[in-house]
């Protein structure tokens, strides 16, 4: 059981990392892309737009935190 728990902790830390909002945003972008593709709508643009917005938000939060410190 200890090995399984360590394995799951590794993957949680690898996927979520320092900011759970980034992981959640990427998961949402993947879900939107999948839903659009299932509806046979061109969905190639969702991931680049989503990643751009998510990185912008993450950097904005980091800059605000650095200014406060």
CORKATA-V73857 format. One record per residue. N is the residue number from 1. RES is the residue in one letter. PSI is psi in whole degrees, 0 to 359 (999 if undefined). OMEGA is omega in whole degrees, 0 to 359 (none if undefined). Layout:
BEGIN
n = <N & N>
res = <RES & RES>
psi = <PSI & PSI>
omega = <OMEGA & OMEGA>
END
This chain:
BEGIN
n = <1 & 2 & 3 & 4 & 5 & 6 & 7 & 8 & 9 & 10 & 11 & 12 & 13 & 14 & 15 & 16 & 17 & 18 & 19 & 20 & 21 & 22 & 23 & 24 & 25 & 26 & 27 & 28 & 29 & 30 & 31 & 32 & 33 & 34 & 35 & 36 & 37 & 38 & 39 & 40 & 41 & 42 & 43 & 44 & 45 & 46 & 47 & 48 & 49 & 50 & 51 & 52 & 53 & 54 & 55 & 56 & 57 & 58 & 59 & 60 & 61 & 62 & 63 & 64 & 65 & 66 & 67 & 68 & 69>
res = <X & X & X & X & X & X & X & X & X & X & X & X & X & X & X & X & X & X & X & X & X & X & X & X & X & X & X & X & X & X & X & X & X & X & X & X & X & X & X & X & X & X & X & X & X & X & X & X & X & X & X & X & X & X & X & X & X & X & X & X & X & X & X & X & X & X & X & X & X>
psi = <325 & 321 & 321 & 316 & 318 & 320 & 315 & 322 & 319 & 310 & 324 & 313 & 323 & 317 & 311 & 316 & 226 & 337 & 109 & 336 & 324 & 314 & 318 & 320 & 318 & 320 & 320 & 317 & 321 & 318 & 319 & 317 & 316 & 319 & 318 & 320 & 323 & 330 & 7 & 38 & 143 & 118 & 16 & 335 & 346 & 312 & 313 & 319 & 317 & 314 & 319 & 313 & 320 & 317 & 320 & 313 & 320 & 315 & 323 & 317 & 321 & 320 & 318 & 317 & 322 & 325 & 324 & 331 & 999>
omega = <181 & 181 & 178 & 179 & 178 & 178 & 179 & 176 & 177 & 183 & 176 & 180 & 180 & 183 & 184 & 178 & 183 & 187 & 180 & 181 & 179 & 179 & 179 & 179 & 178 & 178 & 178 & 179 & 177 & 180 & 178 & 178 & 180 & 180 & 178 & 179 & 178 & 178 & 180 & 175 & 178 & 187 & 184 & 187 & 187 & 183 & 178 & 179 & 180 & 180 & 178 & 180 & 181 & 178 & 177 & 180 & 179 & 178 & 179 & 177 & 180 & 180 & 177 & 180 & 180 & 179 & 180 & 185 & none>
END
